[in-house]
Amino acid sequence: MPEIGPEGQRKLGGARVLVLGAGGLASAALYYLACAGVGMLGIADDDRIELSNLNRQILHNPQRIGTPKVFSAKDTIACFSPETLIVTYPRRVESVMEMLEMVRHFDAVIDCTDNFEARDLINQSCILARKPWVYGAVSGFEGQIMTIIPGRGPCYRCLYPSSPPSTSNSSAPGVIGVSAGFVGILQASEVIKHILGQGSLLVGRLLYADLLEMDFSELRVSMNPGCDYCGGHTEP
Ligand SMILES: [Zn+2]
């Protein structure tokens, strides 16, 4: 592909991407990041696999029910991409300092968590560490994605100054696997483009998809000059 070539493949091979969560969004994102040749993947999650996860968490299987998701994810990726270096973090991150310690080892971060508090931590840490990250959320047949590059566009706090009503990826009220897969693949696509320096990223653009109606729309998001975290500052 002209957009990649040997130089792009070298960039991907040298890239380090941290995926926070090892559920539905992460399953899709990790499959395609590994297949694209991203050299190092970090996976963080403190959950164990349950039967009800398997409709969308395609890195896992029924034989692994009860085992930690990060190890299952690592084993599956190792089967099809043995050259990928995988670092696992089987724990819950509860402070900005803890998150910073993880994030600083990577070039980009993908949010595959399922709650506002976790995304708020990711947002603060990535602003402090000046790392790009991709927000993704799903519910039912719907999903939304935005890419945050500190200093270049609005942050998650500019988008949601307080907890939004429905941006959970959790199984209740329910997520169909295709929604999680769709959003996870778009998140991987954003990170791959960022690594390659190609195309247009979803910076300041919240993409909303309704797969039931096949309706896609985009909300322009502005930097909030009063934002507690990024202060609405851009860089030259
Ligand atoms: Zn902000």
Residues whose N, C-alpha, C, O or C-beta is under 5 A from the ligand:
A	BS01	ZN	P154 C155 R157 C158 C227 Y229 C230 G231 G232
